């Protein structure tokens, strides 16, 4: 008499058909290790009531990664500075920010220890912008854009910083590499800020069509970024207090802040953080930005004693951060490649050192040139 129950099929186990094969004298099918290995790894945790909870260990590693990093990435901070608080969109005439955001992706990966300059003694024969970078840690960061760029760099041949920024911006005539372009970067960053509670989503009517906009929901986040910018560019003694956006335990806090200021300058959104200053104070702040670019657009850094009295303690603070990261010199060398071509200086800052970009790229990044009303993601 049949009990009406059938044996449950396990991973790679045999079903009823396999049982019939066994009864006919043929050997039953057994699960192969390769079939099990191909699936995602699963761990179990026992609770007080004896139940087991399944979880993916990768979720735990991503959570640990996020706890060590600031709440906002460099890309998100620069985008937030450029957004109009109430309207929730960027200036349609600012095409610089698209290229700058791709540069910030490279910087952020360098700060997180995912990429570094290729360990090759002959690299010093080439300018910083032409030196190849390589992936040194392919662990996912939990940030979609960073992980997408990291996977491309891992699967591709080694290329220079300038080449990667061009490819991610879609600036290439090579049809075989057009797939490297990162699409809808601004919109994806804005949606990430919505998920983090910094922005909210609304719909606005622009003449004949509706468009999603992202006004600021948490003004404290943007004000903290503005305050940090003004601190670096106007104070004689720079002191960055700890916050969720710049934790005290964060590595390279001052270098990261300088990179953010320079990236905002290259993206032509820096003046949004200086709007509350008078005319002369703004001019001094922009002059200080030029000095920062000149001093930190080389590796090793060439910071000299300050002449205008602003940021007198910055050289010492940066020197302490560099000395604490002696084992990360190749990452810091990549920092000198952070895209920041800012007039009158044709330099860029990128992660942990700064690079001289080709004249064609300088022309694209120069905020002083007349911009066509094209909109890029």
C-alpha positions as CSV (number, residue, x, y, z in Angstrom):
1,X,0.0,0.0,0.0
2,X,1.4,3.3,-1.0
3,X,1.7,5.9,1.7
4,X,1.2,8.7,-0.9
5,X,4.5,10.3,0.0
6,X,7.4,10.7,-2.3
7,X,11.0,11.3,-1.3
8,X,12.0,14.9,-1.4
9,X,14.6,15.7,-4.1
10,X,17.8,17.1,-2.5
11,X,20.6,19.0,-4.1
12,X,21.7,16.8,-7.0
13,X,19.6,14.0,-5.5
14,X,17.5,11.5,-7.4
15,X,13.8,11.9,-8.0
16,X,11.2,9.1,-8.5
17,X,12.6,8.3,-11.9
18,X,16.0,7.7,-10.4
19,X,14.4,5.3,-7.9
20,X,12.9,3.4,-10.7
21,X,16.3,3.1,-12.4
22,X,17.8,1.8,-9.2
23,X,15.1,-0.9,-8.9
24,X,15.9,-2.0,-12.5
25,X,19.5,-2.7,-11.5
26,X,21.1,0.5,-12.6
27,X,23.2,2.5,-10.2
28,X,21.4,5.6,-8.8
29,X,22.6,9.0,-9.8
30,X,24.6,10.8,-7.2
31,X,25.2,14.5,-6.8
32,X,28.5,15.8,-8.1
33,X,30.6,18.2,-6.0
34,X,30.9,20.6,-9.0
35,X,27.1,21.0,-9.1
36,X,27.0,22.1,-5.5
37,X,30.1,24.3,-5.8
38,X,28.5,26.3,-8.6
39,X,25.7,27.6,-6.4
40,X,26.1,30.5,-4.0
41,X,27.7,29.7,-0.6
42,X,25.2,29.6,2.2
43,X,25.8,29.8,5.9
44,X,23.5,29.1,8.8
45,X,23.1,30.7,12.2
46,X,21.2,29.0,15.1
47,X,18.8,31.1,17.1
48,X,17.8,30.8,20.8
49,X,14.7,28.7,19.9
50,X,16.8,26.3,17.9
51,X,15.8,27.5,14.4
52,X,18.4,28.0,11.7
53,X,18.6,31.2,9.7
54,X,20.2,31.0,6.2
55,X,22.2,34.0,5.0
56,X,24.8,34.8,2.3
57,X,28.2,35.6,3.8
58,X,28.7,38.2,1.1
59,X,26.0,40.3,2.7
60,X,28.0,40.3,6.0
61,X,31.2,41.3,4.2
62,X,29.4,44.2,2.4
63,X,27.9,45.4,5.7
64,X,31.3,45.4,7.3
65,X,32.7,47.3,4.3
66,X,30.0,50.0,4.6
67,X,30.5,50.4,8.4
68,X,34.2,51.4,7.7
69,X,33.3,54.0,5.0
70,X,31.6,57.4,5.1
71,X,27.9,57.5,4.4
72,X,28.4,59.3,1.0
73,X,30.9,58.5,-1.7
74,X,33.0,61.2,-3.4
75,X,30.6,61.0,-6.4
76,X,27.6,61.6,-4.3
77,X,29.1,64.5,-2.5
78,X,30.1,66.3,-5.7
79,X,26.6,65.6,-7.2
80,X,24.9,66.9,-4.1
81,X,26.9,70.1,-4.3
82,X,25.7,70.6,-7.9
83,X,22.0,69.9,-7.2
84,X,19.6,72.8,-6.8
85,X,18.1,72.3,-3.3
86,X,14.4,72.9,-4.1
87,X,14.3,72.2,-7.8
88,X,16.2,68.9,-7.5
89,X,18.2,68.9,-10.7
90,X,21.6,69.9,-12.0
91,X,22.3,72.9,-14.3
92,X,21.6,71.8,-17.9
93,X,24.6,73.8,-19.1
94,X,27.1,72.0,-16.8
95,X,28.7,69.2,-18.9
96,X,31.9,69.2,-16.8
97,X,30.3,67.2,-14.0
98,X,29.8,64.1,-16.2
99,X,33.5,63.6,-16.8
100,X,34.4,64.6,-13.2
101,X,32.0,62.0,-11.7
102,X,33.8,59.2,-13.7
103,X,37.1,60.5,-12.2
104,X,35.6,60.3,-8.7
105,X,34.8,56.7,-9.3
106,X,38.5,55.9,-9.9
107,X,39.5,58.0,-6.8
108,X,37.0,56.2,-4.6
109,X,38.2,52.8,-5.7
110,X,41.7,53.9,-4.9
111,X,40.7,55.2,-1.4
112,X,38.9,51.8,-0.7
113,X,42.1,49.8,-1.6
114,X,40.6,48.2,-4.7
115,X,43.0,49.6,-7.3
116,X,46.5,50.9,-7.4
117,X,49.3,51.8,-9.8
118,X,50.8,48.7,-11.5
119,X,53.8,47.5,-9.6
120,X,56.4,47.9,-12.3
121,X,59.6,49.8,-11.7
122,X,59.6,51.0,-15.3
123,X,56.3,52.9,-14.7
124,X,58.2,56.0,-13.5
125,X,59.4,56.6,-17.1
126,X,55.8,57.6,-17.9
127,X,53.7,60.6,-16.8
128,X,51.2,59.7,-14.0
129,X,48.2,59.9,-16.3
130,X,49.8,57.3,-18.6
131,X,50.7,54.8,-15.9
132,X,48.6,51.6,-15.8
133,X,46.4,50.8,-12.9
134,X,45.4,47.3,-11.7
135,X,42.9,45.7,-9.5
136,X,44.5,44.6,-6.2
137,X,41.3,43.6,-4.4
138,X,38.1,42.5,-6.3
139,X,35.9,42.4,-3.2
140,X,32.6,44.2,-3.9
141,X,32.1,47.5,-2.2
142,X,28.3,47.4,-2.0
143,X,28.1,50.6,-4.2
144,X,26.6,49.7,-7.6
145,X,28.7,52.1,-9.7
146,X,31.9,51.3,-7.9
147,X,31.3,47.5,-8.3
148,X,30.4,47.9,-12.0
149,X,33.6,49.8,-12.7
150,X,35.6,47.4,-10.6
151,X,34.4,44.4,-12.5
152,X,35.2,46.0,-15.8
153,X,38.8,46.8,-14.6
154,X,39.2,43.2,-13.4
155,X,38.0,41.6,-16.6
156,X,39.9,44.0,-19.0
157,X,43.5,44.5,-19.8
158,X,45.4,47.0,-17.7
159,X,45.0,50.6,-18.8
160,X,45.9,54.1,-17.6
161,X,43.8,56.4,-15.5
162,X,43.1,58.8,-18.3
163,X,42.1,55.9,-20.6
164,X,39.7,54.5,-18.1
165,X,38.0,57.9,-17.5
166,X,37.6,58.3,-21.3
167,X,36.1,54.9,-21.7
168,X,33.7,55.2,-18.8
169,X,32.6,58.6,-20.2
170,X,32.1,57.1,-23.7
171,X,34.9,59.2,-25.2
172,X,36.3,56.7,-27.6
173,X,36.2,55.9,-31.3
174,X,36.9,52.2,-30.7
175,X,33.7,50.4,-31.2
176,X,35.0,47.4,-29.4
177,X,35.3,49.4,-26.2
178,X,32.1,51.4,-26.4
179,X,30.6,49.0,-23.9
180,X,32.8,50.4,-21.1
181,X,30.7,53.5,-20.9
182,X,28.9,53.9,-17.6
183,X,25.3,54.9,-18.4
184,X,23.0,57.2,-16.4
185,X,25.6,57.9,-13.8
186,X,23.8,61.1,-12.5
187,X,20.4,59.5,-12.2
188,X,21.8,56.4,-10.5
189,X,23.7,58.4,-8.0
190,X,20.6,60.5,-7.3
191,X,18.5,57.4,-6.7
192,X,21.2,56.1,-4.4
193,X,21.0,59.4,-2.4
194,X,17.2,58.9,-2.3
195,X,17.7,55.4,-0.8
196,X,20.1,57.0,1.8
197,X,17.4,59.5,2.8
198,X,19.4,62.5,1.5
199,X,17.1,63.3,-1.5
200,X,13.5,62.6,-2.4
201,X,11.9,62.0,-5.7
202,X,9.3,64.3,-7.4
203,X,8.0,64.9,-10.9
204,X,8.2,68.3,-12.5
205,X,6.8,69.5,-15.8
206,X,9.3,70.9,-18.3
207,X,7.2,72.3,-21.2
208,X,6.1,69.2,-23.0
209,X,7.3,66.4,-20.8
210,X,7.5,65.4,-17.2
211,X,10.9,64.7,-15.6
212,X,11.8,63.1,-12.3
213,X,13.7,65.5,-10.0
214,X,15.4,64.9,-6.7
215,X,15.1,67.8,-4.2
216,X,17.1,67.8,-1.0
217,X,15.3,66.0,1.8
218,X,18.1,66.1,4.4
219,X,19.6,69.6,4.3
220,X,22.1,68.7,7.1
221,X,24.1,66.4,4.7
222,X,24.6,69.1,2.1
223,X,25.4,71.8,4.8
224,X,28.0,69.5,6.3
225,X,29.7,69.2,2.9
226,X,29.6,73.0,2.4
227,X,31.0,73.5,5.8
228,X,33.9,71.2,5.1
229,X,34.7,72.9,1.9
230,X,34.7,76.3,3.6
231,X,36.9,75.0,6.4
232,X,39.5,73.8,4.0
233,X,39.5,76.9,1.8
234,X,39.1,79.7,4.3
235,X,40.4,78.6,7.7
236,X,44.0,79.2,8.8
237,X,43.9,76.0,10.9
238,X,41.9,73.2,9.3
239,X,40.1,70.9,11.7
240,X,37.6,68.4,10.4
241,X,35.2,67.2,13.1
242,X,34.0,63.6,12.9
243,X,30.5,62.9,11.5
244,X,28.7,60.1,9.7
245,X,29.9,61.7,6.5
246,X,33.6,61.8,7.6
247,X,34.1,59.4,10.6
248,X,37.1,60.0,12.9
249,X,38.3,56.4,12.2
250,X,38.3,56.9,8.4
251,X,41.6,56.5,6.7
252,X,43.0,59.5,4.8
253,X,40.3,61.9,6.0
254,X,42.1,65.1,4.9
255,X,43.3,63.7,1.5
256,X,39.7,62.6,0.8
257,X,38.4,66.1,1.7
258,X,41.0,67.7,-0.6
259,X,40.0,65.3,-3.4
260,X,36.4,66.3,-2.9
261,X,37.1,70.0,-3.1
262,X,39.2,69.6,-6.2
263,X,36.7,67.3,-7.9
264,X,34.0,69.9,-7.2
265,X,36.2,72.6,-8.8
266,X,36.7,70.4,-11.9
267,X,32.9,69.7,-12.0
268,X,32.2,73.5,-11.9
269,X,30.1,73.2,-8.7
270,X,32.5,74.5,-6.1
271,X,31.0,78.0,-6.0
272,X,27.7,76.5,-4.8
273,X,29.5,75.8,-1.5
274,X,31.0,79.3,-1.3
275,X,27.8,81.3,-2.1
276,X,27.6,82.6,1.5
277,X,31.1,84.2,1.3
278,X,31.8,87.8,0.2
279,X,33.4,88.5,-3.2
280,X,37.0,88.8,-1.8
281,X,36.6,85.7,0.4
282,X,35.4,83.7,-2.6
283,X,38.4,84.9,-4.7
284,X,40.8,83.8,-1.9
285,X,39.0,80.4,-1.7
286,X,39.4,79.8,-5.4
287,X,43.1,80.9,-5.2
288,X,43.5,78.3,-2.3
289,X,42.0,75.7,-4.6
290,X,44.5,76.5,-7.3
291,X,47.3,76.1,-4.7
292,X,45.9,72.7,-3.6
293,X,45.9,71.5,-7.1
294,X,49.5,72.7,-7.7
295,X,50.8,71.2,-4.5
296,X,49.0,67.8,-4.7
297,X,49.0,67.2,-8.4
298,X,52.3,65.3,-8.2
299,X,53.7,62.3,-6.4
300,X,55.4,62.6,-4.0
301,X,53.4,65.6,-2.9
302,X,55.1,68.9,-3.2
303,X,53.2,71.0,-0.6
304,X,55.2,74.0,0.5
305,X,54.6,76.5,3.3
306,X,51.4,78.4,2.8
307,X,51.7,82.0,1.6
308,X,48.2,83.2,2.1
309,X,47.8,82.0,5.7
310,X,45.0,79.5,4.8
311,X,45.4,75.8,5.8
312,X,48.7,76.3,7.5
313,X,48.5,72.9,9.2
314,X,47.5,71.0,6.1
315,X,51.0,70.0,5.0
316,X,51.6,68.4,8.4
317,X,48.3,66.6,8.4
318,X,48.7,65.2,4.9
319,X,52.3,64.1,5.7
320,X,51.0,62.2,8.8
321,X,48.4,60.4,6.6
322,X,51.0,59.5,4.0
323,X,53.4,58.2,6.6
324,X,50.6,56.1,8.2
325,X,50.0,54.5,4.8
326,X,53.5,53.7,3.7
327,X,52.4,50.2,2.6
328,X,49.8,51.8,0.3
329,X,52.2,53.9,-1.7
330,X,50.9,52.6,-5.0
331,X,47.3,53.5,-4.0
332,X,48.4,56.9,-3.0
333,X,50.2,57.3,-6.3
334,X,46.9,56.6,-8.0
335,X,45.4,59.3,-5.8
336,X,47.5,61.8,-7.6
337,X,45.5,60.9,-10.7
338,X,42.2,62.4,-9.7
339,X,40.5,64.1,-12.5
340,X,40.6,67.8,-11.8
341,X,41.7,69.8,-14.7
342,X,41.1,73.3,-13.4
343,X,42.1,76.5,-15.1
344,X,44.6,77.9,-15.1
345,X,46.3,74.7,-14.0
346,X,45.9,71.8,-16.5
347,X,46.1,69.2,-13.8
348,X,43.8,66.6,-12.3
349,X,43.5,64.8,-9.0
350,X,42.5,61.3,-8.8
351,X,42.5,59.0,-5.8
352,X,45.7,59.5,-4.2
353,X,48.0,61.6,-6.4
354,X,47.4,64.1,-9.2
355,X,48.0,63.8,-12.9
356,X,48.8,65.9,-15.9
357,X,46.0,65.3,-18.5
358,X,46.5,65.5,-22.2
359,X,45.5,68.8,-23.8
360,X,42.4,67.2,-25.5
361,X,41.1,66.2,-22.1
362,X,42.0,69.6,-20.5
363,X,39.9,71.2,-23.2
364,X,36.9,69.0,-22.3
365,X,37.2,69.7,-18.5
366,X,37.9,73.5,-18.6
367,X,35.0,75.2,-17.0
368,X,35.9,78.5,-18.8
369,X,35.1,77.2,-22.2
370,X,31.8,77.8,-23.9
371,X,29.7,74.7,-23.4
372,X,27.1,73.4,-25.8
373,X,23.7,72.6,-24.3
374,X,24.3,68.8,-24.5
375,X,23.2,66.6,-21.6
376,X,25.3,63.6,-20.6
377,X,24.6,61.1,-18.0
